[in-house]
Amino acid sequence: MMDRVPRLLMEVLTEPQRGGESLLGSIKIAVLPIAKVFTMCFLGFLMASKYVNILPANGRKLLNGLVFSLLLPCLIFSQLGQAITYEKLLQWWFIPVNIVIATISGSIIGCIVASIVRPPYPYFKFTVVQIGIGNIGNVPLVLIAALCRDKSNPFGDYEICSRDGNAYISFGQWVGAIVLYTYVFNMLKPPREGTFDVQDANLPIKNPNRDGTQSHLVASSPEQVPLLTTDIAPADSSGSKKGKVKEFFNFLYEKLKLKQIIQPPIIASVLAIIIGCVPILRRQVFTSDAPLYFFTDSCLILGDAMIPCILLALGGNLVDGPGPGSSKLGLRTTAAIVFGRLVLVPPTGLGIVMLADKLGFLPAGDKMFRFVLLLQHTMPTSVLSGAVANLRGCGKEAAAVLFWVHIFAIFSMAGWIILYLNILF
């Protein structure tokens, strides 16, 4: 009897499932990319540790800037531009829609979790955002690169697998940036006290002044400084129409946060879409015999360096640990964010993608397309949301959440990828 249990277990693990892949093979395909990511992150952690110290905080900051300003835009421009056409643009419409739906559904789950856990004041909206906003850029690109590099991957040839996967992920970058610098930026607005450093955790959410007038808050946060200051012109001043139009556009520019939205990855995405969808321009830039293909090839070479650089920087950032932000949030709130983001959000996303597939919204037979849509619901909290939180004065708390979410994401992503591969194949 005891001999039959290991034999039965081995038969279950090695028996071919749908798509001809055994359960053990599916686990290997899913776990290997995570193992590669973990290895490169560990090397970054080692390089940033006090024992080696060749990747200090300033070096990691410069490396992050290099990735964001050069390497990531090059990867997006070359991969997305080569893959997209006008016909594919019409077929891929659900990718940005899926990101918006993921934000809405994740925020609803975050609101429910925050209502149950009741995080300390003023971190209710912070908790909602940390659960609702996932990483739709860097981490999925890393996973796709690691997955496609394996010869036994179920998506086929490495070049096609990598090109299509990177193109699908890059196509949604612009939507993610708009969501971050509009929705997230406003959700993380400091409380009435003007800062997140509130001493009394039991303060009410609303604390109006007794005299009914608005007090002048000390500008302890950069967000208290008005985005646009205008001098009141005298009544008899005859301002020109040109000046008024310029003032209006300046106001619009500041209010819509266009400076934050128009970032190098977004510019690269827009250029790739425009050039890729116009046949004349496409033949000049993206085809192998194009006169300007040397520029595309240079971008491909630089783009290949994005994956190791971002992972080294990410691993190096973990060397400081969760920092003082954990004590402000508390163990209960931090655990709730990790559980909500990594356990509750993915099955909701799975239901959304399967419903969209049933309704015929997705390209027929494109497994990679569906896999990328599922990844958008499965990733840990967005790193860029931490940058926005830093602008709003709660960067330490966001750093603590990012630390713990990425630690536990190593295990959760492996489990969800195994499930997705078994469903798709």
Summary of the structure (lengths in Angstrom):
residues: 425
radius of gyration: 23.9
end to end distance: 33.7
largest distance: 99.7
contacts: 1367
relative contact order: 0.18
helix: 71%
strand: 1%
